[in-house]
Amino acid sequence: MKIEVAARPPQKFLGLLTRKERWGLSWRGCLVLGAVLLASAYLLMVQVQPFLAVTDRVDSNYLVMEGWVHQFAARGAADEFKAGGYQRVFITGVPVAGSGEYDTDSNTEAWVGAGLLRRAGIPEGFLQRVPRRQVDRDRTYGSALALKAWFHEHNLVVQGINVVTEDAHARRTRLLFQEALGPDVKVGIIAVPNPDYETKYWWRYSEGVREILGESVAYLYARLIFHPSGPGKY
């Protein structure tokens, strides 16, 4: 009986390289793979903006607005305040971008944002500025820490807040505020749409591309890489 021995694959360079038979995609396989990738990319384009620009309110008497936002978001915050029956609106913010370091409270985003709310029709008596008097590695997280410190210093027990911010920044804002305030405070989020582009077709506008791509990267950084020095320390 003759026993066949499988031939050794060809080798070169003292056996460091071998040649073996392998499977590869046919032209039909390439077409199917290309179609799957295109469909996945399209679904991602359609779903990423609603994912980032989330609105999810909680039951609360306190509204918070990030002070760096533009006039359209301040108008949205004013409408929310009037419709929601809130007792007070807190405006958070670090030193204005380009300032370098803190010098005065009036040169913080909290003061600038309060001015936008006054022009949007919110009386001064309802506004509470909460500046963050230092520049942080993550400005949103630092602003949330300043708010936590204000609650602590004024013995205000808060079980929930709703935070107003711009469009695609919303999911990252909620994540970082929740990280800073801790599990005892429920954080709701309200995303005000950016009027500079049609959110449903954001990829058709340069402003939309910059915002969505930038916020996608920033959210992944906040979710996967950013780690504060301590849980909610201020």
Sequence and secondary structure as in RCSB ss.txt:
>XXXX:A:sequence
MKIEVAARPPQKFLGLLTRKERWGLSWRGCLVLGAVLLASAYLLMVQVQPFLAVTDRVDSNYLVMEGWVHQFAAR
GAADEFKAGGYQRVFITGVPVAGSGEYDTDSNTEAWVGAGLLRRAGIPEGFLQRVPRRQVDRDRTYGSALALKAW
FHEHNLVVQGINVVTEDAHARRTRLLFQEALGPDVKVGIIAVPNPDYETKYWWRYSEGVREILGESVAYLYARLI
FHPSGPGKY
>XXXX:A:secstr
          EETTTTEE        HHHHHHHHHHHHHHHHHHHHHHHHHHS  B  S SEEEEETT  HHHHH
HHHHHHHHHT SEEEEEE B TT  S   GGGBHHHHHHHHHHHTT  GGGEEEEE  S  SSHHHHHHHHHHHH
HHHTT   SEEEEEEEGGGHHHHHHHHHHHH TTSEEEEEEE  TTS GGGGGGSHHHHHHHHHHHHHHHHHHHT
   SSTT  
